[in-house]
Amino acid sequence: MLQLNTNGAEFIKRHIGPNAQDTQKMLDTIGAKSIDELIEKTIPNTIRSKKPMQIPEGLSEFEMLQSLKKIGEKNIVATNFIGQGYYGTITPSVILRNIFENPGWYTQYTPYQAEIAQGRLESLLNFQTMVCDLTGMPIANASLLDEATAAAEAMAMIFNHVNKTDTITQPKFFVDSAIFPQTKGVLVTRAAPIHIQVEEGNYQTAKIDTTYFGAILQYPNNTGSIEDYTTFIDQVHQAGGLVILVADIMSLTLLKSPGELNADVAVGNTQQFGVPMGFGGPHAAYFATKDEFKRGMPGRLIGVSIDAQGGRALRMALQTREQHIKREKATSNICTAQALLANMAVMYTIYHGPIGLKKIAQKIHGLAQNLEAQLISLGITQANKFYFDTLHLTGFDIAALQKEALAADINFRYFNDGKNDHTITITIDETISLSDIEKVVALFEKVTGKKASGKAASAASIPASLVRSSSYLLHPVFNTHHSESQMMRYIKQLENKDLSLNTSMISLGSCTMKLNAATEMIPVSWPAFSTMHPFAPSSQTLGYQEMATELSAYLCETTGFTACSLQPNSGAQGEYAGLLTIRAYHEHHKQAHRNIVLIPISAHGTNPASAVMAGFKVIVVACDAAGDIDVNDLKEKANLHKDNLGGLMITYPSTHGVFEETIIDICDSIHALGGLVYMDGANMNAQVGLTSPGAIGADVCHLNLHKTFAIPHGGGGPGMGPICVNDKLAPFLPGHIYNKNKMGAVSAAPMGSASILLISYAYIKMLGATGLELATAYAILNANYMKSRLEKNYTILYAGKNGTCAHEFIIDLRPFKATAGIEAEDVAKRLIDYGFHAPTMSFPVAGTIMIEPTESEDKAELDRFCDALISIHDEIVAIEKGLSDKLDNPLKNAPHTQKVICADEWKHAYTRQEAAFPLYYVQQNKFWPTVARVNNTHGDRNLVCTCEPVASYAE
Ligand SMILES: Cc1ncc(COP(=O)(O)O)c(C=O)c1O
């Protein structure tokens, strides 16, 4: 029986909002006797799980922390000189405490409701400005998933730009051999399905002709050498191609920028700006380009606009580029994109300022020079004529050094291709001190049997032609907040502008904004997990391996599948990875022609975008009047394309918030024609423990761990999108250069953003099988309770055959356009005056809002939200009855800022009190938007995506 058991695991009561008494009241409102009855009415019996999940019962918060600490102790925190895209960094404590560990920053959603997101929008605009300045490019986005995927996004963007028509005239892409191997791996995976021919070679000898659409090089390169690519870039341009530079952002404080070298795109990681390595992530990659490519640019772009009062206001710009609008025509599927980490990286830059940042880079470079001088005195050869932070060494007994280094917990990067490349690199980062250098020298002394001498600076190690002379980070924001007080207040000032889960519920349908419990978050900051390098020797990472093995088993258990890959670092990446497994399966069975994928019209935009990236052609399936997949249309289209049918992508329960009864029939009919079924796991919060993707007949699914499994949304990322598969697809899961299997990698690190897996692990450990199942039941209970309260005032679109919804439901606001001139946007903005973030807008149906309360909200909070919507309905009725003006009413003018309410002049027909404090509870916890309604079109017409000169927004 599904019941809150007060003797059960302690954490269940902390995670689930309603208590036992309120549960009964809520069931009464719904008209169900018990939770079991509600679930029976809601989930078709044919797909109900037959047995409990094999997941141990929950630990208390204290027990879980103790046990995870023990697991962490199995990781060895070594001193890392591996580099290769991941560097030790010092997170300023003020940023660690006030952003990384602060729910006021990490629990927010992507800033779609710009009026209550001005803080992180400003921070992300700062991030774009920082990237533009350092790369010398005019436009940059607000972050991508990791360096390797950013490189792949750049490749796809320039491929589409050059090959404008359907015919590919320039299919070749030159990849310089000296880029990081993990980047190469991801590029190769991404290239194949879209018919890009990757040609690897040495840029110095390559012949680029008109069959190439572009090239990619790394600056400094894989072994740390700084190369001057100017002539090569000219050569590519002359052949009609474009050039991507993967650039180390720290080095750009000393080196000529990619923009000055005339590159077309610059990508890289910002991890070394204060974001812990975390065994691979999460970190924010950057993407900067020339103005002419802005409409093809992947990811989110923050821009400056104005609000209804004519004041400066920020919002996400050019959204028509994104997958949710462009769907199968999108060049990228990027949705969640590491916003929190972008915020951390730019705050690091703001804290240090241009001078501080340059000093850090100079210290790194200076230590590298010091080490070089000492090693040369031992007779060791350093192969990089020019370098920033990395020495490339040979001429000594590498095996002996490796043995000594391992014993001393010191990691270098070892190259051994079994032929002539038997070398090592040593990379210095911000955390390395002179005494670390001495330890390294001592190791070499032991191995060579000599004594190092001479610390004299070597010859210039940055070529004169590439020394940076251009200025950067001149904007006051980078030159003001250098004391801790200033920094703390700046962070707080921005935080105060944003509505987060620590203010009120965020009921975003399909996004599952549930509790991100503090206990789940704490281990992410522990050095035993946060300082681990993703390419450290496996003997040092036993703790991570143990946690990942256990987590994978739990995820398999919840999905009813047999194998799991933790690599995809967002939901959309999971879709792409999952579809690649389907593609590989068909290829393996000599059915490579199966390139059609059916996708219902109601699907999230990432689905068709991911399908195209994975080389599929999308056929759209209709939905019927009840919102379900139109089974006749599906079967017709499946039959029509049966010879080439690759599969079906579905979301379950549907994006309409319903457990479709026909699901098994749908999956069977696809299987009967040789196709496979991909299930988008965004709605897993309605499934865990009660049914599963395996039970409905799917073959593969991704799990948005940042939805169902408690990873916070971070204001637009981080997220994780592991995939689980059945036996058929298990052989085709993503591999990695360091974990070779048939398939290529989809992310830079083997376990994607590994450190945040700890959050989902902790969540599962503390809820246990019973708690997980109860959480699902309460997610459904909470949604049905709200539905019952609201259906008296609003039309609820779609319900199951017994009139219940799953974990979310859609309110139809379209009728009010005709009766009162009120649109969904007016309701969304008016909710802000009531202290709430709007639900998901116009997805999957335009003119509606989709509410998903999650299990973590208690009855009182659900009631406040319902009261707000009911009160808004009264306001609409007043307009309908002519009691309130059609244009001058609280909805049309929403949201109301403090400035507007306190202004000397008040010309509206309603009162200030009605505008700002429409219900009693609002007085207890008023949240003020800092800007009035934002004008989107103005911003897109006058695109500004970096911090403007201060004068431009002075009053
Ligand atoms: C149904 C659905 N699928 C996929 C995604 C994409 O997930 P992500 O943002 O992690 O890439 C979302 C995101 O909200 C979603 O709602």
The ligand as an ORCA input file, in Angstrom:
! r2SCAN-3c Opt
* xyz 0 1
  C      10.354     16.402    -22.795
  C      11.779     16.910    -22.759
  N      12.733     16.250    -23.431
  C      14.007     16.675    -23.440
  C      14.404     17.802    -22.758
  C      15.836     18.274    -22.877
  O      16.576     18.101    -21.732
  P      17.895     18.953    -21.452
  O      17.470     20.345    -21.193
  O      18.522     18.325    -20.280
  O      18.780     18.872    -22.648
  C      13.447     18.521    -22.035
  C      13.852     19.730    -21.297
  O      13.125     20.410    -20.653
  C      12.099     18.057    -22.019
  O      11.150     18.708    -21.338
*
